Amino acid sequence: MFRKLGTFKAVTIFGILYAISQSLLVVILKPLGLGTFLRLQISFSKDFTIQAFELWKADGVFSLYRLHLYPDLLHPVWYGLFLISSMVYLLEGDKAAEKFRWMLALPVISAMGDCLENMIQFVFLSRPDDSAVTDPLVFITSLASSIKWSLASLSLLAVLALAVRRFAPSAK
């Protein structure tokens, strides 16, 4: 299975799917204010979450928050497979790089955190009065989102480091 993921074709296909998915999410979320949306993801604050929801409701854009969750259900799959296929492609054939295979877990855990975050966001939407937005759920979703962003960033750095290791003449 790793051999099929570790091809330039797989990297290209999953990279394109990820780029399309990311672009769609940005288009949907832009009217909410990307800064507010990103802050909401890692706020650890029930009050901020409810304030953001109320602001979006007052501005008539709350439906976009709900809408973004549908393409975001597959988004972790696309970026996870893109990062994994990139890593496998860059590790392929380099026996010295075997010690870096553990990095393949980073995008998997990141995507799992994203899925948990999305599930909790659906719970938030289950009651129109925001009573489903509780301190424990906000904590869990903010923690999952923080892990997602941290591990996705580490995964990107790993891909860059592996690319330098593989393609830079002085890196070997």
CORKAFEN-V312061 format. One line per field, one symbol per residue. phi: phi as a letter, one per 20 degrees, with the letter a starting at -180 (. if undefined). burial: b if it has 16 or more other C-alpha atoms within 10 Angstrom, else e. A space follows every 50 residues. Layout:
# CORKAFEN-V312061
phi=???
burial=???
This chain:
# CORKAFEN-V312061
phi=.ffffedfffgfffffffffffffffffegffnffffffgfcflcfffgf ffffffffemdffffffffffffegfffffffffffffgfegmdgfegfe fgfffgfffgffffffgffffffgefcfemffedgffffffffffffgff ffffffffffffffgedfgefe
burial=eeeebbbeebbebbbebbbebbeebeebbebbeeeebebbbbbbbbeebb ebbeebeeeebbebbeebbeebebbbbbbbbbbbbbbbbbbbeeeeeeee eebbebbbbbbbbbbbbbebbeebbeeeeeebbeeebbbbbbbbbbbbbe bbebbbebbeebbebbeeeeee
